[in-house]
Amino acid sequence: MTHPQNVLLLVVDQMRADCLHGALAAHVDLPNLRGFAKDSVDFRKHYSAANPCGPSRASLLTGQFAMNHRAVRNTAPLAHDTPSLPMEMRKAGYLPLLFGYTDTAQDPRIYPKGDPALTSYHTHMLGFQEIVEMRYGQSKPWTAHLHKQGYSFDGPTELYTPVAQGGNVPRLNDPALYAAKHSDTAYLTNRFLKHMTSEESGPWFAHLTYIRPHPPLVAPAPYNTLYTPADMPLPVTQGTMEQERALHPFFAPMQDHLPPQKMVNGFENVPRSDDTHRTLRAIYLGLAAELDKHVGRILNYLKDSGQYDDTMIIITADHGEMLGDRHAWGKHSVFDAAYHIPLMIRIPGSAPAVIHAPTQSTDITPTILNWLGRDVPNAVDGRSLLGFLKGAPPKDWRDYSYSELDFGQPGSQTIYQKTLGITASESNLCILRGPRYTLVEFACDLPPMLFDFHGKGEAQDVASHPDHQSALYDMTRRMLRHRMRAAGQNLSLTTITSDGPVTEKRSVD
């Protein structure tokens, strides 16, 4: 009997890798995620290929670097004919089920003027069948559910605003207005489990994407106070804000882009203090713990329904979060905390393993297609991880990862543009992480950064140090060669001949 090849792609929003392994791991209890890590192939050096949400998900679901798919900002449209995972899954006979969102801005060339699809970037990628709409600030099903449960609120902003208790002065970690059983995380899980009972004959492909622990940082009780702020580690910094700002011109707008008060609704003046940072970190980890509970429900359902051993299960995140490190919040950064994310994959018959080879989010789409026996489009920049999953790591695997960030905005100026005096086209950077060094290069006229992990790592930029000029030159050449080799190859390996088009299969680093 042939068993169905089911695929569950579960993506959480804004979860740092060190919540599972690293600096924060000792401060948060994630039994279900850690249990799955022990039962899967756990990729410990996995990075988002682009930030923030929209670009990171575009890279994950197309397998392309931002330099190729060009949906480089949350509001930047993704070309409608970009090869993508949902469209390739349709070719394989699957109906791509979406529970949540992809933050894909639509291509205005294929919609009439005034179409609602062109009024928000929270729409879903073409090819998906949207089963549950769960977009931040727009989720009509969830808000309708809350109204039905008797909650009263004027708009979605109130859902993400802490509610002061008993006439007390409002606190950052006051609870959300809804109970934990009615949270966005609980609601989405309930809807997923209810729908999937109709899909059990398989095969099926489901993309389940949770918004938590993405800010605004507000959690239902008891998760809002599950962790004590005083027990939280302070952010990693290199001196005061002023001392850090003096280290590189990019750091001032990086710190100012998202001050602490923008991490939580309803508080206009939030001091940059140890108490603030610890409290916000505690809420973040509380949201991660709530998410973990519901991930456990998903995994238990697959086991109880007999589908666990017929399903490729991928658990990852779209990007990371600075959490006050280097006096910055959010993901518009150059540091690993904003890009280093979990990746755990289990396929039927795979043996648990821990992988330290560098991987990136562009590798997920080709891995899924490869496991299903499908051809991977030449447009895909990533490389399949199937060898790692089958216990036969490729001998020619890359020794670096690559990420991009666009921090401009056409039509208006971001704080980066205003502070640095640059145009939208200049407002981007790329990061190459090699075995020893990490290079950060800018499109505008800013000095590069170079971090030596045989030395102080991200704690010291050695780009201008005389002893590291050879390394700077070598890493710059490596980045240039990477971009040249990875330049869009959708049709570049196709030749038109008298017998018709001939296409050579792409070789990916």
C-alpha positions as CSV (number, residue, x, y, z in Angstrom):
1,M,0.0,0.0,0.0
2,T,1.3,3.4,-1.0
3,H,1.2,5.9,1.9
4,P,0.2,9.5,1.1
5,Q,3.0,12.1,1.1
6,N,1.6,14.9,3.2
7,V,3.5,18.1,3.8
8,L,3.0,20.5,6.8
9,L,5.0,23.7,6.6
10,L,4.6,25.4,10.0
11,V,6.0,28.9,10.2
12,V,6.1,31.1,13.3
13,D,6.6,34.8,13.2
14,Q,9.7,36.5,14.6
15,M,11.2,33.7,16.7
16,R,14.9,33.7,17.4
17,A,16.8,30.5,17.2
18,D,18.2,31.0,20.6
19,C,14.8,30.4,22.2
20,L,15.5,26.8,21.4
21,H,19.2,26.6,21.7
22,G,21.3,29.4,23.0
23,A,21.2,32.5,25.2
24,L,17.4,32.5,25.8
25,A,16.8,28.8,25.9
26,A,17.3,28.5,29.6
27,H,14.7,31.1,30.3
28,V,11.7,29.6,28.4
29,D,10.0,26.2,28.5
30,L,9.2,24.9,25.0
31,P,8.7,21.2,25.6
32,N,6.9,20.5,22.3
33,L,9.2,22.4,20.0
34,R,12.3,20.9,21.8
35,G,10.7,17.4,21.7
36,F,10.1,17.7,18.0
37,A,13.7,18.9,17.5
38,K,14.9,15.7,19.1
39,D,12.7,13.7,16.8
40,S,13.8,15.5,13.6
41,V,16.8,16.8,11.7
42,D,17.6,20.0,13.6
43,F,19.4,22.6,11.5
44,R,21.3,24.8,14.0
45,K,22.8,27.4,11.6
46,H,19.7,28.3,9.7
47,Y,19.1,31.9,8.6
48,S,16.3,33.9,6.9
49,A,17.4,35.0,3.5
50,A,15.6,38.3,3.7
51,N,13.9,40.6,6.3
52,P,11.3,41.7,7.3
53,C,8.0,39.6,7.1
54,G,6.9,39.9,3.5
55,P,10.4,39.6,1.9
56,S,11.3,36.7,4.2
57,R,8.2,34.8,3.3
58,A,8.7,35.5,-0.4
59,S,12.2,34.0,-0.2
60,L,10.9,31.0,1.8
61,L,8.0,30.3,-0.6
62,T,9.8,31.0,-3.9
63,G,13.3,29.7,-3.0
64,Q,14.7,33.0,-4.3
65,F,16.9,35.6,-2.9
66,A,15.4,39.1,-2.6
67,M,17.8,40.3,-5.3
68,N,15.8,38.1,-7.6
69,H,12.2,38.0,-6.5
70,R,12.4,41.8,-5.7
71,A,9.5,41.8,-3.2
72,V,12.1,43.5,-1.0
73,R,9.8,45.4,1.4
74,N,6.5,44.5,3.0
75,T,4.7,46.7,0.6
76,A,6.7,45.7,-2.6
77,P,4.6,43.5,-4.9
78,L,5.7,40.0,-5.9
79,A,5.5,39.5,-9.7
80,H,2.6,37.3,-10.5
81,D,4.6,34.9,-12.7
82,T,7.3,34.3,-10.1
83,P,7.7,30.5,-9.7
84,S,6.5,29.6,-6.2
85,L,6.0,26.6,-3.9
86,P,2.1,26.8,-4.0
87,M,2.1,26.9,-7.8
88,E,4.6,24.0,-8.0
89,M,2.5,22.0,-5.5
90,R,-0.5,22.5,-7.7
91,K,1.5,21.0,-10.6
92,A,2.1,18.0,-8.3
93,G,-1.7,17.6,-7.8
94,Y,-1.9,19.2,-4.4
95,L,-4.3,21.9,-3.3
96,P,-2.1,24.2,-1.3
97,L,-4.0,25.0,2.0
98,L,-3.2,28.2,3.8
99,F,-4.1,28.7,7.4
100,G,-2.9,32.2,8.2
101,Y,-1.1,34.6,6.0
102,T,1.9,35.1,3.7
103,D,2.1,39.0,3.7
104,T,2.3,39.0,-0.1
105,A,1.7,42.4,-1.8
106,Q,0.0,41.7,-5.2
107,D,1.2,42.5,-8.6
108,P,-0.8,45.6,-9.7
109,R,-0.4,44.7,-13.4
110,I,-3.0,41.9,-13.2
111,Y,-5.7,43.7,-11.1
112,P,-8.1,46.4,-12.1
113,K,-7.8,49.8,-10.5
114,G,-9.6,49.9,-7.2
115,D,-9.4,46.2,-6.5
116,P,-9.2,45.4,-2.8
117,A,-6.2,43.2,-3.4
118,L,-4.2,46.4,-4.1
119,T,-5.0,48.1,-0.8
120,S,-3.0,45.9,1.6
121,Y,0.2,43.8,1.6
122,H,-1.4,41.3,4.0
123,T,-2.9,39.4,1.1
124,H,-1.9,35.8,0.4
125,M,0.5,34.5,-2.3
126,L,-1.1,33.3,-5.5
127,G,-1.6,29.6,-5.7
128,F,-2.8,29.2,-2.1
129,Q,-6.3,28.2,-1.1
130,E,-7.0,30.5,1.9
131,I,-8.8,28.3,4.4
132,V,-8.5,30.6,7.4
133,E,-7.7,34.3,7.0
134,M,-5.6,35.3,9.9
135,R,-3.9,38.6,8.9
136,Y,-2.7,41.0,11.6
137,G,-5.2,43.7,12.1
138,Q,-7.6,42.3,9.5
139,S,-8.7,38.9,10.8
140,K,-12.5,39.1,10.3
141,P,-13.1,35.4,11.3
142,W,-11.2,35.8,14.6
143,T,-12.7,39.1,15.5
144,A,-16.2,37.7,14.7
145,H,-15.4,34.7,16.9
146,L,-14.4,37.1,19.8
147,H,-17.6,39.1,19.4
148,K,-19.6,35.8,19.5
149,Q,-17.8,34.9,22.8
150,G,-19.1,38.2,24.3
151,Y,-16.0,40.4,24.0
152,S,-16.5,44.1,23.3
153,F,-13.9,46.1,21.4
154,D,-14.0,48.9,18.8
155,G,-11.3,47.6,16.5
156,P,-8.3,45.3,16.1
157,T,-5.9,47.7,17.9
158,E,-7.7,47.0,21.2
159,L,-7.1,43.3,20.7
160,Y,-3.3,43.9,20.8
161,T,-3.4,46.4,23.8
162,P,-2.9,45.3,27.4
163,V,-5.9,45.8,29.7
164,A,-5.2,47.4,33.1
165,Q,-6.6,45.4,36.0
166,G,-8.9,46.6,38.8
167,G,-8.4,50.3,38.2
168,N,-4.6,50.0,38.6
169,V,-2.0,52.0,36.6
170,P,-1.5,50.2,33.2
171,R,1.5,48.0,33.0
172,L,3.4,46.7,30.0
173,N,2.6,43.1,31.0
174,D,-1.1,43.5,31.7
175,P,-3.1,40.8,30.0
176,A,-4.9,40.9,26.7
177,L,-8.7,41.5,26.8
178,Y,-9.3,37.9,25.7
179,A,-8.8,34.6,27.6
180,A,-6.0,32.2,26.4
181,K,-8.6,29.8,25.0
182,H,-9.8,32.6,22.7
183,S,-6.4,34.0,21.6
184,D,-5.3,34.3,17.9
185,T,-3.0,31.3,18.4
186,A,-5.7,29.1,20.0
187,Y,-8.2,30.1,17.3
188,L,-6.0,29.4,14.4
189,T,-5.0,26.0,15.9
190,N,-8.7,25.1,16.5
191,R,-9.6,26.0,12.9
192,F,-6.7,24.0,11.5
193,L,-7.5,20.9,13.5
194,K,-11.2,21.1,12.6
195,H,-10.5,21.4,8.9
196,M,-7.8,18.8,8.7
197,T,-10.2,16.0,9.8
198,S,-11.6,16.3,6.3
199,E,-8.1,15.9,4.7
200,E,-7.0,12.7,6.5
201,S,-7.2,10.5,3.4
202,G,-4.4,12.7,1.9
203,P,-2.2,13.5,0.4
204,W,-2.3,17.1,1.5
205,F,-0.1,20.2,1.7
206,A,-0.8,22.7,4.5
207,H,0.9,25.9,5.2
208,L,0.1,26.9,8.8
209,T,1.6,30.2,9.9
210,Y,1.3,31.8,13.3
211,I,1.7,35.5,14.0
212,R,3.2,35.0,17.5
213,P,5.5,35.9,19.1
214,H,5.5,38.9,16.7
215,P,4.6,42.2,18.4
216,P,2.6,44.0,19.6
217,L,3.7,42.2,22.7
218,V,0.5,41.4,24.6
219,A,-0.4,38.0,25.9
220,P,-3.5,36.5,27.5
221,A,-3.3,35.3,31.1
222,P,-1.4,33.4,32.4
223,Y,1.2,33.9,29.6
224,N,1.6,37.6,30.2
225,T,3.2,36.9,33.6
226,L,4.4,33.3,33.0
227,Y,8.0,34.6,33.2
228,T,9.2,37.0,35.8
229,P,10.9,40.1,34.2
230,A,13.6,40.1,36.9
231,D,14.7,36.7,35.8
232,M,15.2,37.7,32.2
233,P,18.7,38.3,30.8
234,L,19.5,41.8,29.8
235,P,20.1,42.5,26.1
236,V,23.6,42.2,24.7
237,T,25.1,45.6,24.1
238,Q,28.4,47.3,23.5
239,G,28.1,50.1,25.9
240,T,25.5,52.9,26.0
241,M,23.2,53.8,23.1
242,E,25.5,56.8,22.3
243,Q,28.6,54.6,22.4
244,E,27.0,52.1,20.0
245,R,25.7,54.8,17.7
246,A,29.3,56.0,17.3
247,L,30.5,52.6,16.0
248,H,28.8,52.8,12.6
249,P,26.4,55.3,10.8
250,F,23.8,52.5,10.4
251,F,23.3,52.0,14.1
252,A,21.6,55.3,14.9
253,P,18.6,54.7,12.6
254,M,18.6,51.0,13.5
255,Q,18.1,52.0,17.1
256,D,15.6,54.7,16.4
257,H,13.5,52.7,13.8
258,L,11.7,50.7,16.5
259,P,11.9,52.1,20.0
260,P,10.4,50.0,22.9
261,Q,7.1,51.8,22.9
262,K,6.4,50.5,19.4
263,M,6.7,46.9,20.6
264,V,3.5,47.3,22.7
265,N,0.2,49.2,22.1
266,G,-1.1,51.8,24.4
267,F,2.1,53.2,25.9
268,E,3.4,56.5,24.4
269,N,6.4,56.9,26.7
270,V,8.3,53.7,27.4
271,P,11.8,54.3,28.9
272,R,14.8,52.4,27.5
273,S,15.5,50.9,30.8
274,D,16.5,47.5,32.2
275,D,13.0,47.0,33.6
276,T,11.4,47.8,30.2
277,H,13.7,45.4,28.4
278,R,13.2,42.6,30.8
279,T,9.5,43.0,30.9
280,L,9.1,43.0,27.1
281,R,11.4,40.0,26.9
282,A,9.3,38.2,29.4
283,I,6.1,38.8,27.4
284,Y,7.8,37.7,24.2
285,L,8.9,34.4,25.9
286,G,5.4,34.0,27.3
287,L,3.9,34.2,23.8
288,A,6.5,31.7,22.6
289,A,5.4,29.3,25.4
290,E,1.7,29.8,24.4
291,L,2.7,29.0,20.8
292,D,4.5,25.9,22.0
293,K,1.4,24.5,23.6
294,H,-0.5,24.7,20.4
295,V,2.3,23.3,18.3
296,G,2.0,20.3,20.7
297,R,-1.7,20.0,19.8
298,I,-0.8,19.9,16.1
299,L,1.8,17.2,16.6
300,N,-0.4,15.1,18.8
301,Y,-3.2,15.3,16.3
302,L,-0.9,14.0,13.6
303,K,0.2,11.1,15.8
304,D,-3.3,10.3,17.1
305,S,-4.7,10.2,13.5
306,G,-1.9,8.0,12.2
307,Q,-0.5,10.7,9.9
308,Y,2.7,11.6,11.7
309,D,4.8,8.9,9.9
310,D,3.2,9.9,6.5
311,T,4.0,13.6,6.7
312,M,7.0,15.8,6.0
313,I,6.9,18.2,8.9
314,I,8.8,21.5,8.7
315,I,8.8,23.9,11.6
316,T,10.7,27.2,11.1
317,A,10.3,31.0,11.5
318,D,10.2,33.8,9.0
319,H,12.9,35.8,10.7
320,G,14.3,36.7,14.2
321,E,14.0,39.6,16.6
322,M,16.6,41.8,18.2
323,L,14.8,42.0,21.6
324,G,16.9,45.0,22.7
325,D,20.2,43.6,21.7
326,R,22.6,46.4,20.5
327,H,19.8,48.8,21.7
328,A,17.6,47.7,18.8
329,W,14.2,46.1,18.5
330,G,12.6,44.3,15.5
331,K,14.4,42.8,12.6
332,H,15.8,45.8,10.6
333,S,19.4,44.9,11.6
334,V,22.7,43.4,10.5
335,F,23.1,41.1,13.5
336,D,22.4,37.3,13.7
337,A,19.6,37.8,16.3
338,A,17.4,39.2,13.5
339,Y,18.2,36.4,11.0
340,H,19.1,33.3,12.9
341,I,16.0,31.1,13.2
342,P,14.9,27.6,14.0
343,L,14.6,24.9,11.3
344,M,13.5,21.4,12.2
345,I,12.4,18.9,9.5
346,R,11.1,15.3,9.9
347,I,10.3,13.0,7.0
348,P,9.1,9.5,7.2
349,G,12.0,7.2,8.0
350,S,14.5,10.0,8.8
351,A,16.8,9.6,11.8
352,P,17.1,12.4,14.2
353,A,20.3,14.5,13.7
354,V,21.8,17.9,14.5
355,I,23.2,19.7,11.5
356,H,25.7,22.6,11.8
357,A,26.1,23.2,8.1
358,P,24.9,26.7,7.1
359,T,21.4,26.7,5.6
360,Q,19.0,29.5,4.6
361,S,15.2,29.9,4.0
362,T,15.6,29.6,0.2
363,D,16.4,25.9,0.8
364,I,12.9,24.9,2.0
365,T,11.0,25.1,-1.3
366,P,13.5,22.9,-3.2
367,T,13.6,20.4,-0.2
368,I,9.8,19.9,-0.4
369,L,9.8,19.5,-4.2
370,N,12.8,17.2,-4.1
371,W,11.1,15.0,-1.5
372,L,8.0,14.7,-3.7
373,G,10.1,13.8,-6.7
374,R,9.3,17.0,-8.5
375,D,11.7,19.1,-10.7
376,V,13.0,22.2,-9.1
377,P,12.6,25.3,-11.3
378,N,15.8,27.0,-12.4
379,A,14.5,30.2,-10.8
380,V,15.0,28.7,-7.4
381,D,18.2,29.9,-5.7
382,G,18.1,27.5,-2.7
383,R,19.3,23.9,-2.6
384,S,17.5,20.8,-1.4
385,L,18.3,19.6,2.2
386,L,17.1,16.0,1.4
387,G,20.6,14.6,1.7
388,F,20.8,15.8,5.3
389,L,17.3,14.3,6.0
390,K,18.3,10.9,4.6
391,G,21.6,10.8,6.5
392,A,23.8,11.5,3.5
393,P,25.0,15.1,3.8
394,P,26.2,16.5,0.4
395,K,30.0,16.6,0.3
396,D,30.0,19.8,-1.7
397,W,27.6,21.8,0.5
398,R,28.2,25.5,0.7
399,D,30.1,27.0,3.7
400,Y,28.2,30.3,3.9
401,S,24.8,31.8,4.1
402,Y,23.4,35.0,2.5
403,S,20.8,37.5,3.6
404,E,19.4,40.8,2.4
405,L,17.6,43.8,4.0
406,D,15.9,46.7,2.3
407,F,15.3,49.6,4.6
408,G,13.9,52.3,2.2
409,Q,10.5,53.3,1.0
410,P,9.6,54.7,-2.4
411,G,7.3,57.7,-2.1
412,S,8.2,58.5,1.4
413,Q,11.4,58.6,3.5
414,T,12.2,56.0,6.2
415,I,14.2,57.0,9.2
416,Y,17.2,55.3,7.6
417,Q,16.9,57.5,4.5
418,K,16.4,60.7,6.5
419,T,19.3,60.0,8.9
420,L,21.7,58.8,6.2
421,G,20.6,61.1,3.4
422,I,20.1,58.3,0.9
423,T,17.5,57.3,-1.7
424,A,15.2,54.3,-1.7
425,S,17.3,52.6,-4.3
426,E,20.4,52.9,-2.1
427,S,18.7,51.7,1.1
428,N,19.6,48.1,1.2
429,L,22.3,45.8,2.5
430,C,23.5,42.2,2.2
431,I,25.2,39.9,4.6
432,L,27.6,37.0,3.8
433,R,28.3,34.7,6.7
434,G,31.4,32.5,6.0
435,P,33.2,29.9,8.2
436,R,35.1,32.6,10.1
437,Y,34.0,36.1,8.9
438,T,30.6,37.8,8.4
439,L,30.6,40.7,5.9
440,V,27.9,43.3,5.8
441,E,27.9,45.5,2.6
442,F,25.7,48.5,1.7
443,A,24.4,49.8,-1.6
444,C,24.9,53.3,-0.3
445,D,28.2,54.9,0.6
446,L,28.6,53.4,4.0
447,P,31.6,51.6,5.3
448,P,31.3,47.8,5.3
449,M,31.3,45.8,8.5
450,L,33.4,42.7,9.1
451,F,33.0,40.4,12.1
452,D,35.7,37.9,13.0
453,F,34.3,34.9,14.9
454,H,37.8,33.7,15.8
455,G,37.9,37.0,17.7
456,K,35.1,39.0,19.3
457,G,32.5,38.2,16.6
458,E,29.7,40.8,16.4
459,A,31.1,42.6,19.3
460,Q,33.8,44.2,17.2
461,D,33.8,45.5,13.6
462,V,37.3,44.8,12.2
463,A,36.6,46.1,8.6
464,S,39.1,48.9,9.1
465,H,41.7,47.0,11.1
466,P,45.0,46.5,9.2
467,D,45.3,42.9,10.1
468,H,41.9,42.0,8.5
469,Q,42.2,43.8,5.1
470,S,43.0,40.6,3.3
471,A,39.9,39.0,4.8
472,L,37.8,42.0,3.9
473,Y,39.0,41.7,0.3
474,D,38.4,38.0,0.1
475,M,34.9,38.2,1.6
476,T,34.0,41.1,-0.7
477,R,35.0,39.0,-3.7
478,R,33.0,36.0,-2.4
479,M,29.9,38.2,-2.0
480,L,30.4,39.6,-5.5
481,R,30.8,36.1,-7.0
482,H,27.8,34.9,-5.1
483,R,25.6,37.7,-6.4
484,M,26.9,37.1,-10.0
485,R,26.2,33.3,-9.8
486,A,22.8,33.7,-8.1
487,A,21.5,36.4,-10.5
488,G,18.0,35.5,-11.7
489,Q,18.1,32.3,-13.7
490,N,14.5,31.7,-14.6
491,L,15.2,31.7,-18.4
492,S,18.9,32.4,-18.6
493,L,19.8,28.7,-19.0
494,T,17.2,28.3,-21.8
495,T,18.3,28.5,-25.5
496,I,15.9,28.8,-28.4
497,T,17.0,26.5,-31.2
498,S,15.6,25.4,-34.5
499,D,14.1,22.4,-32.7
500,G,12.6,24.5,-30.0
501,P,13.8,25.6,-26.5
502,V,16.5,23.7,-24.8
503,T,17.0,24.2,-21.0
504,E,20.1,23.2,-19.0
505,K,19.5,22.2,-15.4
506,R,20.8,24.8,-12.9
507,S,23.7,24.0,-10.6
508,V,23.1,25.7,-7.2
509,D,25.8,26.4,-4.6
